[in-house]
Amino acid sequence: MAFSTSGGFAAGGPASSFVAHRSDRVRPNASTRRPTAGSRVSRLQMMDMPEVVECDVAIVGGGPAGMTCALYTSRADLKTIVIDKNPNVGALAITSHIANYPGVDKAMTGQELLEQMTKQAVDYGAEYRRAQVFMIDSDDDEGEKYSKTVYTPDATIKARSLVLATGAMGRSTAPFPGEEKYLGQGVSYCATCDGAFYRDAEVCVFGNNLEAVEEAMFLTKFASTVHWITNSEPKFLMKDAKVTDLIGCDNVKHWTKSRLLEVEGDVSGVTGVKVQQRNVDEPDIIPVEGAFIYSAGGGNKPITDFIQNKVEFKEDGGVVVDENMETSVKGIFAIGDIRNTSFKQVVVAAADGCIAAMSLDKYLSGRKDVKLDWVHK
Ligand SMILES: Cc1cc2nc3c(=O)[nH]c(=O)nc-3n(C[C@H](O)[C@H](O)[C@H](O)COP(=O)(O)OP(=O)(O)OC[C@H]3O[C@@H](n4cnc5c(N)ncnc54)[C@H](O)[C@@H]3O)c2cc1C
C-alpha cells in the first residue's frame, strides 16, 4: 500500500486527497501508516518523520516576488526560508528576455535575472530549499510562537510568518478523463513527493515542458519503466541537455506526438493510460501504476491548491490581500501573480515582495510603523 502526498491539483483545482494507493510490495511498513479520515496526525504519519525546521519567515515560491521578499527579510535579520518547487518553471524563469525591468539590459533572460535575485537573497542569509509545498496550516492560538506550518515531502517548516508567492502559471485546461477520479490513487503532480512509491513499477509522465523532463528523470531512479508522453515533438526542449539525458536512460520510453486520452483504473487505483499516437489507427493502452501529469506551464491560474481554504480568495481565484499584502489570516501574506491582478509584471511582483517584507517585519516586531530599509545620514 502506498500513499500519495501530492493529491493537489497543480492548476489550483481540487484539494489534496491523501488517498491510499496500491502496490503492497513498494513499502513494507506502509500499511501501518494508512491515513484515517485525513487527520493532520495521520497525514504526518504517512511521511518518514520529516525534518522540522523553525524560522521567522517561510516564503512559498522562489520567483521575483518571493526572492525580493527574502532579500528584504534576510537583510532585516529575520531567519528566512524560501521553499521553491522548481526554479525553471515560474513565469519569470520561462521568459526569454526581460526588456522592461528597470536597470536590466534587454538581452538578459528571465532565468538570468531570477538567478541574480536568488543569489542576492541567499548572500544576505536567506535559505533556499527546493521542494514542492503540498499543504500549509495556521494555528490561531495566541501563545503559539511558530504558528504557521509549511509541509513538504522532506521537511516541515514552522514559521512565525508565512508568505505565499507561487505565481499564476497554474493549469487552465480541463482534467483528462479519469484524472480526478484517480487523483491520489496513482495520479500525481509531484514525482519528488510520490516517486519512491513506484519502485520497480511502470509509470508515465505526461508533459512537454522542463518540469516534466526533470520529474521524469527523478522517477528513473525508482520505476522499472518511465513512459514520457508528449503531444508533439519536444523540439524547443531538445537543446536542453536534460532532455537528451532523459531519452538516453535505459528505462525511459518516449511516446512522441502522442495524445493522452484517458487515465484508466479500477478499485486499486491507476492501471494504465490510453494514448493516441499520430498516424496510428488505434489508441495504445500503456500499463502503468502511476500517472504523473504536468500540463501546466502556460496555464494562467493562481497556484493555490496547497492553501486549501486557509485564506480568503477572490472570485477569480486570486488571494485577497490588504494594502500591506496581508491575507485574511494574520501573519500570512500573499504577493505577486498569486493575487491575480491585471498587473502581472516582474517589477510589480518585486514591489509586492518589498511591501510584504516590511509589513511582516512590523507584524513580528510589534512595531506601530514600518521600518524603512534605508536611513538618511
Ligand atoms: C511568457 C511570459 C512572459 C513574460 N514577460 C514579462 C516581461 O517581459 N516583463 C515583465 O515584467 N513581466 C513578464 N511576465 C510576467 C512576470 O514573469 C510575472 O508577473 C512574474 O514572474 C510573477 O512573479 P511571481 O514571483 O509572482 O511568480 P513566478 O515567477 O511564476 O514564480 C512562482 C514560483 O513559485 C514556485 N511554486 C509554484 N508552486 C509551488 C509549490 N507548490 N511549492 C513551492 N513552490 C512553488 C514556482 O516553481 C516558481 O519558482 C511574463 C510572463 C510570462 C508567462
The ligand as an ORCA input file, in Angstrom:
! r2SCAN-3c Opt
* xyz 0 1
  C       5.711     34.084    -21.152
  C       5.744     35.229    -20.173
  C       6.458     36.378    -20.488
  C       6.506     37.446    -19.573
  N       7.231     38.551    -19.901
  C       7.342     39.553    -18.996
  C       8.154     40.699    -19.261
  O       8.769     40.812    -20.316
  N       8.219     41.672    -18.316
  C       7.578     41.575    -17.123
  O       7.707     42.474    -16.278
  N       6.782     40.509    -16.833
  C       6.664     39.491    -17.744
  N       5.879     38.396    -17.440
  C       5.161     38.356    -16.144
  C       6.119     38.021    -14.978
  O       7.007     36.986    -15.378
  C       5.336     37.644    -13.738
  O       4.456     38.696    -13.422
  C       6.249     37.373    -12.532
  O       7.206     36.381    -12.829
  C       5.412     36.924    -11.335
  O       6.279     36.599    -10.295
  P       5.853     35.595     -9.136
  O       7.042     35.518     -8.220
  O       4.553     36.010     -8.577
  O       5.591     34.165     -9.852
  P       6.530     33.220    -10.713
  O       7.585     33.966    -11.420
  O       5.583     32.428    -11.543
  O       7.238     32.264     -9.634
  C       6.491     31.366     -8.861
  C       7.430     30.338     -8.213
  O       6.650     29.515     -7.326
  C       7.079     28.164     -7.422
  N       5.995     27.275     -6.991
  C       4.802     27.018     -7.606
  N       4.088     26.125     -6.904
  C       4.825     25.818     -5.816
  C       4.629     24.942     -4.696
  N       3.506     24.225     -4.549
  N       5.617     24.831     -3.771
  C       6.759     25.567     -3.878
  N       6.991     26.408     -4.922
  C       6.038     26.534     -5.864
  C       7.464     28.016     -8.898
  O       8.375     26.923     -9.061
  C       8.102     29.386     -9.187
  O       9.507     29.324     -8.958
  C       5.818     37.346    -18.333
  C       5.095     36.178    -18.028
  C       5.050     35.126    -18.933
  C       4.282     33.882    -18.586
*
